[in-house]
Amino acid sequence: MTGKPAIFMLELSLMEAPKLGREPYRAVASWGQTAYFDLDVATLRRMAASGKLELDVRAADGSTTSFTPTVDTRTVLTKYMKDRGITGD
């Protein structure tokens, strides 16, 4: 069977940054902004199994900007989950 891969869309919910006494992540660019999203384990697993991830961000004026990762997200997210003991693999 051939055809186009299924496309699943997921709306992420913003959350406040964790209160750790410091920023959880180093800034990637001085001009950038960091956003935190509330994810559960099932969603993280689904994201880790995805062949391609893309983030569409809607600005206050209604315009949309798309971000596509430059690294293999399956490898990165699977390692993240294994390192934190949230997967049985």
Secondary structure, DSSP 8 states (H G I E B T S, - for coil): -------------EE----SSS-SS--S-TT----EE---HHHHHHHHT-S---EEEE-TTS-EEEE--SS-HHHHHHHHHHHTT-S--
